[in-house]
């Protein structure tokens, strides 16, 4: 049961980044304009999209999970501070807290790893077996 729970948790954490990256691709110009309206360079948008899509894929597959989770946790905190720190607006406050909650879940992956149903675990198991043989 814990293995499937870890897989589901990784998928749930990843989905927000996957859909956010895809929506940024679908409305690239609008997203870039919004970033610039928030005084963040629109030139960063390709890096943001790459981080969201690659990070989501890494979490789903359980590949380089700790590094991907750490990068996405940092991104969640920074983007929360940049885009959702208007604490006088209840919606923005909730979005900020959502980003912090995402960072918390991602940091649990950093601390505990992806679980058994992951490429990281498969690689570790394979390395142990090949090390025992030689």
N, CA, C and O atoms as a GROMACS GRO file, in nm:
protein
  536
    1UNK      N    1   0.081  -0.121   0.000
    1UNK     CA    2   0.000   0.000   0.000
    1UNK      C    3   0.085   0.128   0.000
    1UNK      O    4   0.053   0.221  -0.073
    2UNK      N    5   0.193   0.135   0.080
    2UNK     CA    6   0.273   0.258   0.077
    2UNK      C    7   0.332   0.288  -0.062
    2UNK      O    8   0.345   0.405  -0.098
    3UNK      N    9   0.367   0.187  -0.138
    3UNK     CA   10   0.426   0.211  -0.269
    3UNK      C   11   0.326   0.281  -0.361
    3UNK      O   12   0.362   0.377  -0.429
    4UNK      N   13   0.204   0.234  -0.364
    4UNK     CA   14   0.103   0.295  -0.450
    4UNK      C   15   0.065   0.434  -0.397
    4UNK      O   16   0.038   0.525  -0.475
    5UNK      N   17   0.063   0.450  -0.265
    5UNK     CA   18   0.034   0.580  -0.206
    5UNK      C   19   0.140   0.682  -0.245
    5UNK      O   20   0.108   0.796  -0.278
    6UNK      N   21   0.266   0.642  -0.243
    6UNK     CA   22   0.374   0.733  -0.285
    6UNK      C   23   0.360   0.770  -0.432
    6UNK      O   24   0.380   0.886  -0.469
    7UNK      N   25   0.325   0.674  -0.515
    7UNK     CA   26   0.306   0.701  -0.658
    7UNK      C   27   0.191   0.800  -0.680
    7UNK      O   28   0.204   0.895  -0.757
    8UNK      N   29   0.081   0.777  -0.611
    8UNK     CA   30  -0.034   0.868  -0.623
    8UNK      C   31   0.004   1.008  -0.573
    8UNK      O   32  -0.031   1.108  -0.637
    9UNK      N   33   0.074   1.014  -0.461
    9UNK     CA   34   0.114   1.144  -0.406
    9UNK      C   35   0.205   1.219  -0.504
    9UNK      O   36   0.189   1.340  -0.523
   10UNK      N   37   0.299   1.148  -0.565
   10UNK     CA   38   0.385   1.214  -0.664
   10UNK      C   39   0.304   1.265  -0.781
   10UNK      O   40   0.328   1.376  -0.830
   11UNK      N   41   0.207   1.187  -0.825
   11UNK     CA   42   0.121   1.230  -0.936
   11UNK      C   43   0.038   1.351  -0.900
   11UNK      O   44   0.021   1.441  -0.982
   12UNK      N   45  -0.015   1.353  -0.780
   12UNK     CA   46  -0.096   1.467  -0.736
   12UNK      C   47  -0.011   1.593  -0.722
   12UNK      O   48  -0.055   1.702  -0.758
   13UNK      N   49   0.110   1.578  -0.671
   13UNK     CA   50   0.200   1.694  -0.663
   13UNK      C   51   0.241   1.741  -0.802
   13UNK      O   52   0.252   1.861  -0.826
   14UNK      N   53   0.263   1.648  -0.892
   14UNK     CA   54   0.310   1.682  -1.026
   14UNK      C   55   0.203   1.747  -1.112
   14UNK      O   56   0.235   1.832  -1.195
   15UNK      N   57   0.078   1.709  -1.094
   15UNK     CA   58  -0.026   1.754  -1.186
   15UNK      C   59  -0.039   1.904  -1.193
   15UNK      O   60  -0.066   1.958  -1.301
   16UNK      N   61  -0.021   1.974  -1.082
   16UNK     CA   62  -0.036   2.120  -1.086
   16UNK      C   63   0.072   2.183  -1.172
   16UNK      O   64   0.046   2.280  -1.243
   17UNK      N   65   0.194   2.129  -1.167
   17UNK     CA   66   0.303   2.182  -1.248
   17UNK      C   67   0.286   2.144  -1.395
   17UNK      O   68   0.315   2.224  -1.484
   18UNK      N   69   0.240   2.023  -1.420
   18UNK     CA   70   0.216   1.978  -1.558
   18UNK      C   71   0.112   2.067  -1.626
   18UNK      O   72   0.136   2.117  -1.736
   19UNK      N   73  -0.001   2.086  -1.562
   19UNK     CA   74  -0.108   2.167  -1.623
   19UNK      C   75  -0.072   2.315  -1.628
   19UNK      O   76  -0.111   2.385  -1.722
   20UNK      N   77   0.002   2.363  -1.529
   20UNK     CA   78   0.046   2.503  -1.532
   20UNK      C   79   0.142   2.526  -1.649
   20UNK      O   80   0.132   2.626  -1.720
   21UNK      N   81   0.235   2.434  -1.669
   21UNK     CA   82   0.329   2.447  -1.781
   21UNK      C   83   0.258   2.441  -1.914
   21UNK      O   84   0.288   2.519  -2.005
   22UNK      N   85   0.163   2.349  -1.928
   22UNK     CA   86   0.088   2.337  -2.053
   22UNK      C   87   0.003   2.461  -2.078
   22UNK      O   88  -0.010   2.505  -2.193
   23UNK      N   89  -0.056   2.517  -1.973
   23UNK     CA   90  -0.139   2.636  -1.993
   23UNK      C   91  -0.052   2.757  -2.030
   23UNK      O   92  -0.095   2.843  -2.107
   24UNK      N   93   0.069   2.762  -1.979
   24UNK     CA   94   0.160   2.870  -2.017
   24UNK      C   95   0.200   2.858  -2.163
   24UNK      O   96   0.214   2.958  -2.233
   25UNK      N   97   0.220   2.735  -2.210
   25UNK     CA   98   0.249   2.713  -2.352
   25UNK      C   99   0.131   2.755  -2.439
   25UNK      O  100   0.150   2.817  -2.544
   26UNK      N  101   0.011   2.722  -2.395
   26UNK     CA  102  -0.110   2.752  -2.473
   26UNK      C  103  -0.136   2.902  -2.483
   26UNK      O  104  -0.189   2.949  -2.584
   27UNK      N  105  -0.098   2.977  -2.380
   27UNK     CA  106  -0.118   3.123  -2.381
   27UNK      C  107   0.014   3.191  -2.348
   27UNK      O  108   0.024   3.267  -2.252
   28UNK      N  109   0.113   3.163  -2.430
   28UNK     CA  110   0.249   3.212  -2.405
   28UNK      C  111   0.252   3.365  -2.395
   28UNK      O  112   0.306   3.420  -2.299
   29UNK      N  113   0.194   3.432  -2.493
   29UNK     CA  114   0.196   3.578  -2.494
   29UNK      C  115   0.125   3.639  -2.375
   29UNK      O  116   0.174   3.735  -2.315
   30UNK      N  117   0.011   3.583  -2.340
   30UNK     CA  118  -0.064   3.633  -2.225
   30UNK      C  119   0.011   3.612  -2.095
   30UNK      O  120   0.012   3.698  -2.008
   31UNK      N  121   0.074   3.495  -2.083
   31UNK     CA  122   0.152   3.467  -1.962
   31UNK      C  123   0.271   3.559  -1.952
   31UNK      O  124   0.302   3.611  -1.845
   32UNK      N  125   0.338   3.579  -2.064
   32UNK     CA  126   0.454   3.668  -2.065
   32UNK      C  127   0.414   3.811  -2.027
   32UNK      O  128   0.484   3.878  -1.951
   33UNK      N  129   0.302   3.858  -2.080
   33UNK     CA  130   0.253   3.992  -2.047
   33UNK      C  131   0.217   4.002  -1.899
   33UNK      O  132   0.245   4.103  -1.834
   34UNK      N  133   0.155   3.898  -1.846
   34UNK     CA  134   0.117   3.897  -1.704
   34UNK      C  135   0.242   3.901  -1.616
   34UNK      O  136   0.245   3.974  -1.516
   35UNK      N  137   0.344   3.823  -1.652
   35UNK     CA  138   0.469   3.824  -1.576
   35UNK      C  139   0.528   3.965  -1.574
   35UNK      O  140   0.570   4.014  -1.470
   36UNK      N  141   0.531   4.027  -1.691
   36UNK     CA  142   0.589   4.160  -1.700
   36UNK      C  143   0.506   4.263  -1.624
   36UNK      O  144   0.562   4.358  -1.568
   37UNK      N  145   0.375   4.246  -1.621
   37UNK     CA  146   0.289   4.334  -1.541
   37UNK      C  147   0.319   4.319  -1.392
   37UNK      O  148   0.298   4.411  -1.313
   38UNK      N  149   0.369   4.201  -1.353
   38UNK     CA  150   0.407   4.175  -1.214
   38UNK      C  151   0.554   4.210  -1.189
   38UNK      O  152   0.610   4.178  -1.084
   39UNK      N  153   0.616   4.276  -1.287
   39UNK     CA  154   0.756   4.320  -1.281
   39UNK      C  155   0.855   4.204  -1.274
   39UNK      O  156   0.959   4.213  -1.208
   40UNK      N  157   0.822   4.096  -1.345
   40UNK     CA  158   0.912   3.982  -1.362
   40UNK      C  159   0.939   3.970  -1.511
   40UNK      O  160   0.845   3.975  -1.591
   41UNK      N  161   1.062   3.954  -1.548
   41UNK     CA  162   1.098   3.948  -1.690
   41UNK      C  163   1.029   3.832  -1.761
   41UNK      O  164   1.037   3.717  -1.718
   42UNK      N  165   0.961   3.865  -1.870
   42UNK     CA  166   0.898   3.762  -1.952
   42UNK      C  167   0.999   3.670  -2.019
   42UNK      O  168   0.964   3.563  -2.067
   43UNK      N  169   1.127   3.714  -2.022
   43UNK     CA  170   1.232   3.629  -2.078
   43UNK      C  171   1.255   3.502  -1.996
   43UNK      O  172   1.316   3.407  -2.044
   44UNK      N  173   1.205   3.501  -1.873
   44UNK     CA  174   1.219   3.383  -1.788
   44UNK      C  175   1.115   3.275  -1.818
   44UNK      O  176   1.126   3.162  -1.770
   45UNK      N  177   1.016   3.309  -1.898
   45UNK     CA  178   0.905   3.216  -1.922
   45UNK      C  179   0.951   3.080  -1.978
   45UNK      O  180   0.901   2.978  -1.931
   46UNK      N  181   1.042   3.073  -2.075
   46UNK     CA  182   1.084   2.941  -2.122
   46UNK      C  183   1.145   2.855  -2.010
   46UNK      O  184   1.124   2.733  -2.007
   47UNK      N  185   1.220   2.918  -1.920
   47UNK     CA  186   1.278   2.843  -1.808
   47UNK      C  187   1.169   2.794  -1.713
   47UNK      O  188   1.176   2.682  -1.661
   48UNK      N  189   1.069   2.878  -1.690
   48UNK     CA  190   0.958   2.840  -1.602
   48UNK      C  191   0.884   2.721  -1.661
   48UNK      O  192   0.855   2.624  -1.591
   49UNK      N  193   0.852   2.729  -1.789
   49UNK     CA  194   0.780   2.619  -1.856
   49UNK      C  195   0.863   2.492  -1.851
   49UNK      O  196   0.810   2.384  -1.820
   50UNK      N  197   0.992   2.502  -1.881
   50UNK     CA  198   1.079   2.384  -1.878
   50UNK      C  199   1.083   2.323  -1.738
   50UNK      O  200   1.076   2.201  -1.723
   51UNK      N  201   1.096   2.408  -1.636
   51UNK     CA  202   1.100   2.357  -1.498
   51UNK      C  203   0.969   2.288  -1.462
   51UNK      O  204   0.970   2.180  -1.404
   52UNK      N  205   0.857   2.350  -1.496
   52UNK     CA  206   0.728   2.291  -1.460
   52UNK      C  207   0.706   2.158  -1.532
   52UNK      O  208   0.664   2.061  -1.470
   53UNK      N  209   0.732   2.154  -1.662
   53UNK     CA  210   0.706   2.031  -1.737
   53UNK      C  211   0.808   1.920  -1.704
   53UNK      O  212   0.769   1.806  -1.682
   54UNK      N  213   0.935   1.955  -1.701
   54UNK     CA  214   1.037   1.855  -1.670
   54UNK      C  215   1.026   1.809  -1.525
   54UNK      O  216   1.041   1.690  -1.495
   55UNK      N  217   0.999   1.903  -1.435
   55UNK     CA  218   0.983   1.867  -1.295
   55UNK      C  219   0.863   1.775  -1.273
   55UNK      O  220   0.871   1.679  -1.197
   56UNK      N  221   0.753   1.805  -1.340
   56UNK     CA  222   0.634   1.720  -1.329
   56UNK      C  223   0.663   1.580  -1.381
   56UNK      O  224   0.627   1.481  -1.318
   57UNK      N  225   0.729   1.572  -1.497
   57UNK     CA  226   0.763   1.440  -1.554
   57UNK      C  227   0.854   1.363  -1.459
   57UNK      O  228   0.835   1.243  -1.438
   58UNK      N  229   0.954   1.432  -1.402
   58UNK     CA  230   1.046   1.365  -1.311
   58UNK      C  231   0.973   1.311  -1.188
   58UNK      O  232   1.000   1.200  -1.143
   59UNK      N  233   0.879   1.389  -1.134
   59UNK     CA  234   0.804   1.341  -1.018
   59UNK      C  235   0.717   1.221  -1.054
   59UNK      O  236   0.713   1.124  -0.979
   60UNK      N  237   0.649   1.228  -1.166
   60UNK     CA  238   0.561   1.118  -1.206
   60UNK      C  239   0.642   0.990  -1.226
   60UNK      O  240   0.601   0.883  -1.180
   61UNK      N  241   0.755   1.001  -1.293
   61UNK     CA  242   0.838   0.884  -1.319
   61UNK      C  243   0.920   0.841  -1.198
   61UNK      O  244   0.968   0.728  -1.191
   62UNK      N  245   0.937   0.932  -1.104
   62UNK     CA  246   1.023   0.902  -0.990
   62UNK      C  247   1.169   0.900  -1.031
   62UNK      O  248   1.246   0.816  -0.985
   63UNK      N  249   1.206   0.991  -1.119
   63UNK     CA  250   1.344   1.000  -1.169
   63UNK      C  251   1.408   1.128  -1.116
   63UNK      O  252   1.354   1.237  -1.133
   64UNK      N  253   1.525   1.113  -1.052
   64UNK     CA  254   1.591   1.229  -0.990
   64UNK      C  255   1.491   1.304  -0.902
   64UNK      O  256   1.487   1.427  -0.900
   65UNK      N  257   1.413   1.227  -0.830
   65UNK     CA  258   1.299   1.280  -0.757
   65UNK      C  259   1.337   1.385  -0.654
   65UNK      O  260   1.273   1.490  -0.646
   66UNK      N  261   1.439   1.358  -0.578
   66UNK     CA  262   1.475   1.453  -0.472
   66UNK      C  263   1.517   1.587  -0.532
   66UNK      O  264   1.478   1.692  -0.481
   67UNK      N  265   1.596   1.586  -0.640
   67UNK     CA  266   1.640   1.710  -0.703
   67UNK      C  267   1.522   1.784  -0.767
   67UNK      O  268   1.509   1.906  -0.753
   68UNK      N  269   1.436   1.710  -0.836
   68UNK     CA  270   1.319   1.773  -0.898
   68UNK      C  271   1.228   1.833  -0.792
   68UNK      O  272   1.179   1.944  -0.809
   69UNK      N  273   1.205   1.759  -0.685
   69UNK     CA  274   1.119   1.809  -0.578
   69UNK      C  275   1.179   1.933  -0.511
   69UNK      O  276   1.107   2.027  -0.478
   70UNK      N  277   1.310   1.933  -0.492
   70UNK     CA  278   1.375   2.049  -0.432
   70UNK      C  279   1.362   2.172  -0.523
   70UNK      O  280   1.331   2.282  -0.476
   71UNK      N  281   1.384   2.153  -0.652
   71UNK     CA  282   1.372   2.264  -0.747
   71UNK      C  283   1.228   2.317  -0.751
   71UNK      O  284   1.206   2.438  -0.752
   72UNK      N  285   1.131   2.226  -0.753
   72UNK     CA  286   0.991   2.269  -0.757
   72UNK      C  287   0.947   2.333  -0.625
   72UNK      O  288   0.864   2.423  -0.625
   73UNK      N  289   1.002   2.286  -0.513
   73UNK     CA  290   0.970   2.348  -0.384
   73UNK      C  291   1.021   2.491  -0.381
   73UNK      O  292   0.950   2.582  -0.339
   74UNK      N  293   1.144   2.512  -0.424
   74UNK     CA  294   1.200   2.646  -0.428
   74UNK      C  295   1.119   2.735  -0.523
   74UNK      O  296   1.088   2.849  -0.491
   75UNK      N  297   1.086   2.680  -0.640
   75UNK     CA  298   1.004   2.754  -0.737
   75UNK      C  299   0.869   2.792  -0.676
   75UNK      O  300   0.821   2.903  -0.698
   76UNK      N  301   0.808   2.702  -0.602
   76UNK     CA  302   0.678   2.729  -0.540
   76UNK      C  303   0.685   2.844  -0.442
   76UNK      O  304   0.597   2.930  -0.440
   77UNK      N  305   0.790   2.848  -0.362
   77UNK     CA  306   0.805   2.955  -0.264
   77UNK      C  307   0.834   3.088  -0.335
   77UNK      O  308   0.772   3.190  -0.306
   78UNK      N  309   0.928   3.085  -0.429
   78UNK     CA  310   0.964   3.209  -0.500
   78UNK      C  311   0.846   3.263  -0.579
   78UNK      O  312   0.816   3.382  -0.573
   79UNK      N  313   0.777   3.175  -0.653
   79UNK     CA  314   0.664   3.224  -0.732
   79UNK      C  315   0.550   3.272  -0.642
   79UNK      O  316   0.478   3.365  -0.678
   80UNK      N  317   0.533   3.210  -0.527
   80UNK     CA  318   0.434   3.257  -0.432
   80UNK      C  319   0.466   3.398  -0.383
   80UNK      O  320   0.378   3.484  -0.375
   81UNK      N  321   0.592   3.420  -0.352
   81UNK     CA  322   0.634   3.553  -0.306
   81UNK      C  323   0.621   3.657  -0.416
   81UNK      O  324   0.581   3.770  -0.390
   82UNK      N  325   0.655   3.620  -0.540
   82UNK     CA  326   0.650   3.715  -0.651
   82UNK      C  327   0.508   3.746  -0.698
   82UNK      O  328   0.478   3.861  -0.732
   83UNK      N  329   0.422   3.645  -0.701
   83UNK     CA  330   0.293   3.662  -0.767
   83UNK      C  331   0.172   3.659  -0.673
   83UNK      O  332   0.063   3.701  -0.713
   84UNK      N  333   0.188   3.610  -0.551
   84UNK     CA  334   0.070   3.592  -0.465
   84UNK      C  335   0.088   3.650  -0.325
   84UNK      O  336   0.019   3.608  -0.232
   85UNK      N  337   0.177   3.747  -0.308
   85UNK     CA  338   0.205   3.801  -0.175
   85UNK      C  339   0.119   3.923  -0.141
   85UNK      O  340   0.156   4.002  -0.053
   86UNK      N  341   0.007   3.939  -0.209
   86UNK     CA  342  -0.086   4.047  -0.176
   86UNK      C  343  -0.180   3.995  -0.068
   86UNK      O  344  -0.289   3.945  -0.097
   87UNK      N  345  -0.137   4.008   0.058
   87UNK     CA  346  -0.210   3.947   0.168
   87UNK      C  347  -0.339   4.021   0.203
   87UNK      O  348  -0.418   3.973   0.285
   88UNK      N  349  -0.360   4.136   0.143
   88UNK     CA  350  -0.486   4.207   0.158
   88UNK      C  351  -0.596   4.148   0.071
   88UNK      O  352  -0.714   4.179   0.090
   89UNK      N  353  -0.558   4.065  -0.024
   89UNK     CA  354  -0.652   3.999  -0.116
   89UNK      C  355  -0.663   3.853  -0.073
   89UNK      O  356  -0.565   3.778  -0.080
   90UNK      N  357  -0.782   3.814  -0.030
   90UNK     CA  358  -0.800   3.678   0.023
   90UNK      C  359  -0.762   3.571  -0.078
   90UNK      O  360  -0.702   3.470  -0.042
   91UNK      N  361  -0.798   3.592  -0.204
   91UNK     CA  362  -0.765   3.493  -0.308
   91UNK      C  363  -0.614   3.477  -0.321
   91UNK      O  364  -0.564   3.365  -0.329
   92UNK      N  365  -0.542   3.589  -0.323
   92UNK     CA  366  -0.396   3.582  -0.334
   92UNK      C  367  -0.333   3.519  -0.209
   92UNK      O  368  -0.234   3.447  -0.220
   93UNK      N  369  -0.390   3.545  -0.093
   93UNK     CA  370  -0.341   3.482   0.030
   93UNK      C  371  -0.358   3.331   0.024
   93UNK      O  372  -0.268   3.256   0.064
   94UNK      N  373  -0.473   3.286  -0.026
   94UNK     CA  374  -0.497   3.143  -0.039
   94UNK      C  375  -0.400   3.081  -0.140
   94UNK      O  376  -0.347   2.973  -0.116
   95UNK      N  377  -0.378   3.149  -0.252
   95UNK     CA  378  -0.283   3.098  -0.352
   95UNK      C  379  -0.142   3.093  -0.294
   95UNK      O  380  -0.066   3.000  -0.324
   96UNK      N  381  -0.106   3.192  -0.214
   96UNK     CA  382   0.025   3.191  -0.149
   96UNK      C  383   0.038   3.070  -0.056
   96UNK      O  384   0.138   3.000  -0.058
   97UNK      N  385  -0.066   3.048   0.025
   97UNK     CA  386  -0.064   2.932   0.116
   97UNK      C  387  -0.061   2.801   0.040
   97UNK      O  388   0.001   2.705   0.084
   98UNK      N  389  -0.129   2.796  -0.076
   98UNK     CA  390  -0.125   2.676  -0.162
   98UNK      C  391   0.018   2.649  -0.206
   98UNK      O  392   0.063   2.535  -0.206
   99UNK      N  393   0.089   2.755  -0.246
   99UNK     CA  394   0.228   2.738  -0.288
   99UNK      C  395   0.314   2.686  -0.173
   99UNK      O  396   0.399   2.599  -0.193
  100UNK      N  397   0.291   2.738  -0.053
  100UNK     CA  398   0.367   2.689   0.062
  100UNK      C  399   0.333   2.544   0.093
  100UNK      O  400   0.422   2.465   0.126
  101UNK      N  401   0.206   2.507   0.081
  101UNK     CA  402   0.166   2.369   0.104
  101UNK      C  403   0.230   2.276   0.002
  101UNK      O  404   0.276   2.166   0.036
  102UNK      N  405   0.234   2.319  -0.125
  102UNK     CA  406   0.300   2.240  -0.229
  102UNK      C  407   0.448   2.222  -0.194
  102UNK      O  408   0.503   2.112  -0.206
  103UNK      N  409   0.511   2.330  -0.152
  103UNK     CA  410   0.653   2.322  -0.115
  103UNK      C  411   0.672   2.222  -0.001
  103UNK      O  412   0.768   2.145   0.000
  104UNK      N  413   0.581   2.222   0.094
  104UNK     CA  414   0.589   2.127   0.205
  104UNK      C  415   0.580   1.983   0.159
  104UNK      O  416   0.660   1.899   0.202
  105UNK      N  417   0.486   1.954   0.073
  105UNK     CA  418   0.474   1.818   0.019
  105UNK      C  419   0.597   1.778  -0.060
  105UNK      O  420   0.644   1.665  -0.051
  106UNK      N  421   0.649   1.871  -0.138
  106UNK     CA  422   0.769   1.843  -0.217
  106UNK      C  423   0.890   1.819  -0.127
  106UNK      O  424   0.973   1.733  -0.156
  107UNK      N  425   0.899   1.894  -0.018
  107UNK     CA  426   1.011   1.872   0.074
  107UNK      C  427   1.002   1.735   0.143
  107UNK      O  428   1.104   1.678   0.180
  108UNK      N  429   0.881   1.682   0.159
  108UNK     CA  430   0.868   1.545   0.209
  108UNK      C  431   0.930   1.446   0.110
  108UNK      O  432   0.992   1.348   0.151
  109UNK      N  433   0.913   1.471  -0.020
  109UNK     CA  434   0.978   1.386  -0.120
  109UNK      C  435   1.130   1.399  -0.111
  109UNK      O  436   1.202   1.300  -0.125
  110UNK      N  437   1.178   1.521  -0.088
  110UNK     CA  438   1.323   1.540  -0.072
  110UNK      C  439   1.372   1.457   0.046
  110UNK      O  440   1.476   1.391   0.038
  111UNK      N  441   1.299   1.461   0.156
  111UNK     CA  442   1.341   1.392   0.278
  111UNK      C  443   1.328   1.241   0.269
  111UNK      O  444   1.414   1.168   0.319
  112UNK      N  445   1.221   1.192   0.207
  112UNK     CA  446   1.190   1.049   0.213
  112UNK      C  447   1.206   0.975   0.081
  112UNK      O  448   1.199   0.852   0.078
  113UNK      N  449   1.226   1.047  -0.027
  113UNK     CA  450   1.242   0.982  -0.156
  113UNK      C  451   1.110   0.945  -0.219
  113UNK      O  452   1.004   0.968  -0.161
  114UNK      N  453   1.116   0.887  -0.339
  114UNK     CA  454   0.996   0.864  -0.419
  114UNK      C  455   0.919   0.737  -0.388
  114UNK      O  456   0.805   0.722  -0.431
  115UNK      N  457   0.978   0.646  -0.315
  115UNK     CA  458   0.911   0.519  -0.288
  115UNK      C  459   0.950   0.411  -0.388
  115UNK      O  460   1.031   0.433  -0.478
  116UNK      N  461   0.890   0.296  -0.371
  116UNK     CA  462   0.929   0.177  -0.447
  116UNK      C  463   0.894   0.184  -0.595
  116UNK      O  464   0.969   0.133  -0.678
  117UNK      N  465   0.783   0.247  -0.629
  117UNK     CA  466   0.740   0.251  -0.769
  117UNK      C  467   0.799   0.375  -0.837
  117UNK      O  468   0.729   0.471  -0.867
  118UNK      N  469   0.931   0.370  -0.860
  118UNK     CA  470   1.000   0.484  -0.918
  118UNK      C  471   1.124   0.438  -0.993
  118UNK      O  472   1.179   0.332  -0.966
  119UNK      N  473   1.165   0.519  -1.088
  119UNK     CA  474   1.289   0.490  -1.159
  119UNK      C  475   1.409   0.501  -1.065
  119UNK      O  476   1.506   0.427  -1.080
  120UNK      N  477   1.404   0.593  -0.970
  120UNK     CA  478   1.513   0.605  -0.873
  120UNK      C  479   1.532   0.475  -0.796
  120UNK      O  480   1.644   0.428  -0.779
  121UNK      N  481   1.422   0.416  -0.749
  121UNK     CA  482   1.430   0.291  -0.673
  121UNK      C  483   1.477   0.177  -0.763
  121UNK      O  484   1.556   0.092  -0.721
  122UNK      N  485   1.429   0.176  -0.885
  122UNK     CA  486   1.469   0.071  -0.979
  122UNK      C  487   1.620   0.080  -1.005
  122UNK      O  488   1.688  -0.022  -1.009
  123UNK      N  489   1.670   0.201  -1.023
  123UNK     CA  490   1.813   0.220  -1.046
  123UNK      C  491   1.894   0.178  -0.924
  123UNK      O  492   1.998   0.115  -0.938
  124UNK      N  493   1.846   0.212  -0.804
  124UNK     CA  494   1.916   0.175  -0.681
  124UNK      C  495   1.918   0.023  -0.664
  124UNK      O  496   2.020  -0.034  -0.624
  125UNK      N  497   1.806  -0.041  -0.692
  125UNK     CA  498   1.798  -0.187  -0.682
  125UNK      C  499   1.891  -0.253  -0.783
  125UNK      O  500   1.960  -0.349  -0.750
  126UNK      N  501   1.892  -0.202  -0.904
  126UNK     CA  502   1.979  -0.256  -1.009
  126UNK      C  503   2.127  -0.240  -0.972
  126UNK      O  504   2.207  -0.330  -0.995
  127UNK      N  505   2.162  -0.125  -0.915
  127UNK     CA  506   2.300  -0.101  -0.874
  127UNK      C  507   2.342  -0.195  -0.762
  127UNK      O  508   2.455  -0.242  -0.760
  128UNK      N  509   2.251  -0.222  -0.667
  128UNK     CA  510   2.280  -0.315  -0.559
  128UNK      C  511   2.304  -0.455  -0.612
  128UNK      O  512   2.396  -0.524  -0.569
  129UNK      N  513   2.220  -0.497  -0.706
  129UNK     CA  514   2.234  -0.632  -0.762
  129UNK      C  515   2.361  -0.645  -0.844
  129UNK      O  516   2.430  -0.747  -0.836
  130UNK      N  517   2.392  -0.546  -0.922
  130UNK     CA  518   2.513  -0.556  -1.004
  130UNK      C  519   2.638  -0.545  -0.917
  130UNK      O  520   2.741  -0.604  -0.950
  131UNK      N  521   2.630  -0.472  -0.807
  131UNK     CA  522   2.743  -0.462  -0.714
  131UNK      C  523   2.766  -0.592  -0.640
  131UNK      O  524   2.880  -0.624  -0.607
  132UNK      N  525   2.660  -0.667  -0.613
  132UNK     CA  526   2.672  -0.793  -0.540
  132UNK      C  527   2.731  -0.901  -0.628
  132UNK      O  528   2.795  -0.994  -0.578
  133UNK      N  529   2.711  -0.892  -0.756
  133UNK     CA  530   2.758  -0.994  -0.848
  133UNK      C  531   2.907  -0.981  -0.876
  133UNK      O  532   2.978  -1.081  -0.890
  134UNK      N  533   2.955  -0.856  -0.885
  134UNK     CA  534   3.095  -0.837  -0.921
  134UNK      C  535   3.189  -0.843  -0.806
  134UNK      O  536   3.310  -0.828  -0.824
   0.00000   0.00000   0.00000
